[in-house]
Amino acid sequence: MFTIEHDFDATVITLIDEAEPNSRPLNEDVVILTFDDRVVLEQVNPTNDEVMRITFTMQQLTELRLALNLPEGNYRVENLD
């Protein structure tokens, strides 16, 4: 399940973990904040209740998207525009 909300300067997507009862422990929700120049992933660390944050530039996000569909190896992306 997921939700999408539009805030003033960001779109907020929340991924909510769902599982069959007693099949596995649930993970904390993942919150994705998309801005004009970056994407931020947030998830609460259940051990200490701190929010863990990863920030991607748009370039890094594009490279991640491409990497998900490529075989093992080293790559350099030229001219993403």
C-alpha positions as CSV (number, residue, x, y, z in Angstrom):
1,M,0.0,0.0,0.0
2,F,1.2,3.5,-0.6
3,T,0.0,7.1,-0.3
4,I,0.8,10.2,-2.3
5,E,0.5,13.8,-1.0
6,H,1.4,17.1,-2.6
7,D,2.9,19.6,-0.2
8,F,4.0,23.1,-1.0
9,D,7.5,22.3,-2.2
10,A,7.5,18.5,-2.4
11,T,5.5,15.4,-3.3
12,V,5.5,12.9,-0.5
13,I,5.1,9.2,-1.2
14,T,4.8,6.8,1.7
15,L,5.3,3.1,1.2
16,I,3.5,1.1,3.8
17,D,4.7,-2.5,4.5
18,E,1.9,-5.1,4.4
19,A,2.2,-8.8,4.9
20,E,0.0,-11.8,5.6
21,P,-0.7,-12.2,9.3
22,N,2.2,-14.0,11.1
23,S,4.2,-14.4,7.8
24,R,7.0,-12.0,8.8
25,P,7.7,-8.9,10.9
26,L,6.6,-5.7,9.3
27,N,9.2,-3.1,8.3
28,E,8.9,0.6,9.1
29,D,7.2,2.8,6.4
30,V,9.5,4.3,3.8
31,V,8.8,8.0,3.0
32,I,10.0,9.4,-0.3
33,L,10.1,13.2,-0.6
34,T,10.6,14.5,-4.2
35,F,11.8,18.0,-4.7
36,D,12.8,19.9,-7.9
37,D,16.5,19.1,-7.4
38,R,16.7,16.0,-5.1
39,V,14.8,12.9,-3.8
40,V,15.0,12.0,-0.1
41,L,14.3,8.6,1.4
42,E,13.4,8.3,5.0
43,Q,12.8,5.4,7.3
44,V,12.6,5.1,11.1
45,N,15.3,2.9,12.6
46,P,13.3,0.7,15.0
47,T,16.3,0.2,17.3
48,N,16.6,3.8,18.3
49,D,13.6,5.5,16.8
50,E,15.8,7.8,14.7
51,V,14.9,8.8,11.2
52,M,17.5,7.6,8.7
53,R,17.8,9.8,5.6
54,I,19.3,9.2,2.2
55,T,19.4,12.1,-0.3
56,F,19.8,11.5,-4.0
57,T,20.6,14.2,-6.6
58,M,18.6,13.9,-9.8
59,Q,21.7,12.5,-11.5
60,Q,22.1,9.8,-8.9
61,L,18.5,8.9,-9.1
62,T,18.7,8.5,-12.9
63,E,21.8,6.4,-12.5
64,L,20.0,4.2,-9.9
65,R,17.1,3.7,-12.3
66,L,19.4,2.7,-15.1
67,A,21.5,0.4,-12.8
68,L,18.4,-1.6,-11.9
69,N,18.2,-2.8,-15.5
70,L,21.9,-3.5,-16.2
71,P,24.1,-6.5,-15.7
72,E,27.1,-6.5,-13.3
73,G,29.8,-4.1,-14.4
74,N,31.1,-0.5,-14.3
75,Y,29.2,2.2,-16.2
76,R,29.4,6.0,-16.8
77,V,26.3,7.8,-18.0
78,E,27.1,10.7,-20.4
79,N,24.6,13.5,-21.3
80,L,21.5,12.7,-19.4
81,D,19.7,15.8,-20.8
